[in-house]
């Protein structure tokens, strides 16, 4: 992806802010890969780390239920134990 972006001279347009603003569902994965490349983030390692942190924060030995806030008007869901 980095080679392709360089060949297309897209670096001038690929600030992290511009990449975040350009999100379209069909292109989401490509933008995410490019953003992580620019920011020096290994997506595989980051995803595994997130799963590890979630396992600590939300241990499988506990049961959680989803509850909505603001009468569900904003679609927000909180995890409650």
PEJO-V699602 format. One record per residue. N is the residue number from 0. RES is the residue in one small letter. SS is DSSP state (hx for helix, st for strand, lp for the rest). PSI is psi in whole degrees, 0 to 359 (NA if undefined). Layout:
BEGIN
N/RES/SS/PSI ; N/RES/SS/PSI
END
This chain:
BEGIN
0/x/lp/318 ; 1/x/hx/319 ; 2/x/hx/317 ; 3/x/hx/314 ; 4/x/hx/322 ; 5/x/hx/316 ; 6/x/hx/324 ; 7/x/lp/357 ; 8/x/lp/43 ; 9/x/lp/353 ; 10/x/hx/326 ; 11/x/hx/338 ; 12/x/hx/351 ; 13/x/lp/53 ; 14/x/lp/155 ; 15/x/hx/320 ; 16/x/hx/312 ; 17/x/hx/322 ; 18/x/hx/321 ; 19/x/hx/326 ; 20/x/hx/341 ; 21/x/lp/19 ; 22/x/lp/123 ; 23/x/lp/143 ; 24/x/hx/319 ; 25/x/hx/337 ; 26/x/hx/0 ; 27/x/hx/312 ; 28/x/hx/318 ; 29/x/hx/319 ; 30/x/hx/320 ; 31/x/hx/316 ; 32/x/hx/317 ; 33/x/hx/317 ; 34/x/hx/315 ; 35/x/hx/325 ; 36/x/hx/313 ; 37/x/hx/322 ; 38/x/hx/357 ; 39/x/lp/33 ; 40/x/lp/130 ; 41/x/lp/108 ; 42/x/hx/321 ; 43/x/hx/312 ; 44/x/hx/319 ; 45/x/hx/318 ; 46/x/hx/317 ; 47/x/hx/320 ; 48/x/hx/318 ; 49/x/hx/318 ; 50/x/hx/318 ; 51/x/hx/315 ; 52/x/hx/320 ; 53/x/hx/325 ; 54/x/hx/326 ; 55/x/hx/315 ; 56/x/hx/322 ; 57/x/lp/76 ; 58/x/lp/144 ; 59/x/lp/339 ; 60/x/lp/345 ; 61/x/lp/154 ; 62/x/lp/139 ; 63/x/lp/147 ; 64/x/st/148 ; 65/x/st/133 ; 66/x/st/144 ; 67/x/st/152 ; 68/x/lp/166 ; 69/x/hx/42 ; 70/x/hx/25 ; 71/x/hx/5 ; 72/x/lp/331 ; 73/x/lp/1 ; 74/x/lp/9 ; 75/x/lp/136 ; 76/x/st/132 ; 77/x/st/146 ; 78/x/st/126 ; 79/x/st/141 ; 80/x/lp/NA
END
